[in-house]
Amino acid sequence: MNGEPLRHIVTVNNPQGLHMRPITSFVEAANRFKSSVQVTKEGGSPINGKSPLGLLGLAAEQGTRLTLEVDGADAQEAMTALIEVLDRQFDD
């Protein structure tokens, strides 16, 4: 790791958007790692990716583009896990 945070843009694919179930899974995954996690909605301010209320406030509907930024010793592993959560379909 060269000290630069990892960044990745994801599109919310879940038909119901980023609601409580995917947010809970995302926060649980983020909290397994020491790295800091920031999530930014296009045109918005960065949100702590380990805060369920912060993520809920994004009001990310299907099609919303989010930028994930992960910084820390285990950033690569954290980024991989977080992308997997966001790519998962949550049936409601």
C-alpha positions, -999 to 999 in steps of 0.1 A, spaced: 0 0 0 15 33 -10 -5 55 13 -31 65 -13 -67 55 -6 -84 31 -30 -113 45 -49 -140 26 -68 -173 38 -84 -202 15 -80 -238 18 -93 -266 7 -70 -283 -21 -89 -308 -33 -62 -343 -24 -74 -352 -11 -40 -320 10 -38 -297 11 -8 -322 3 20 -317 -11 55 -308 -47 46 -280 -38 22 -269 -10 45 -267 -33 74 -246 -58 54 -223 -31 41 -217 -17 76 -211 -52 90 -185 -58 63 -169 -24 67 -165 -29 105 -146 -62 99 -117 -40 87 -94 -15 103 -94 7 72 -115 39 70 -144 37 46 -160 68 30 -190 67 6 -199 96 -16 -230 101 -37 -224 122 -69 -225 158 -59 -226 150 -22 -203 150 8 -184 119 20 -202 98 45 -186 74 70 -192 40 55 -194 25 90 -224 46 99 -258 30 91 -276 63 96 -252 82 74 -256 57 46 -294 58 50 -292 95 45 -277 90 11 -311 80 -2 -294 60 -29 -319 47 -53 -314 21 -81 -290 36 -107 -272 59 -82 -235 61 -86 -215 59 -54 -177 64 -49 -162 42 -23 -129 53 -8 -110 29 15 -78 39 33 -57 17 56 -35 -14 58 -63 -38 48 -79 -15 22 -77 -40 -7 -95 -67 12 -121 -42 25 -128 -28 -9 -133 -63 -24 -157 -72 4 -177 -39 1 -181 -42 -36 -194 -77 -32 -220 -65 -7 -232 -38 -31 -233 -62 -61 -255 -86 -41 -292 -87 -49 -314 -83 -18 -348 -98 -24 -376 -81 -4 
